[in-house]
């Protein structure tokens, strides 16, 4: 089989690698497409190693067809169209994945487009609902509203009955966010998101990809009892936190990640995938939530896919077709 091999951060080569066989409890998927995530860019740069025991190959989500199943797997059959959340290994012709992390392709979704759903759906549902408890009538602030996670978060929040504010860097991206349901849109180049959000009473939940650079301003933007959920560190890893502001608002700062979680357990990846299949997939299947795919490239052009995502010019997900 072939897979992407990182020869340097700028050189991602499509090379022959050893074939895979599913272990007990695993599913072997013939990959149709793989989603590109910022974690892949960081791993390619040597900054985000895979969890212990995970594949060194890039790729945290795929769509494709079940090629084989290991012993003890009864929920999936050969030939079934699926997508899956991975700890690694997706940039390849085949990938093995624990059976609890496999999902059916939602009704009406193209097989290639389905590759852009597992990571964003699991990230958004686990953080907004299972962790932050976003509910009807609350205000959500999403930084990077036109990103893959952001575009999905807007739609999920609106289906929950929440209001949505977003930041993005261009008029075109903000227009897309409004089309998806965002009511407050802020161009971070020339507007103050804190002032705009505070005019609306403050954010009950903030989904943040920036980390240190936005830490103090995010606290300012929170409502009383607000929850700041940090899922990225594009703005740095070390920031100063004014505990007085935090205590005065009875606010919480939460850092989370999905990739390194165990498969099993109440907070494991299997439980998140089950919740997504139960709660989110019906909304995707009937069109209330749509995949937002900004670019499709052959997997041999994975390096270009990384450059495109890093440039910030794409709206939604980049997927690599195999």
Helices and strands as residue ranges (DSSP letters): E 2-8, E 11-16, E 26-36, H 38-44, E 61-69, E 81-85, E 94-98, G 99-101, E 102-104, G 113-116, H 118-124, I 125-131, E 139-143, H 148-159, E 163-168, H 171-180, E 184-187, H 193-199, E 203-208, G 211-214, H 215-221, E 222-230, H 243-248, E 252-255, H 269-275, I 276-280, H 281-285, E 293-298, G 299-301, H 302-311, E 317-321
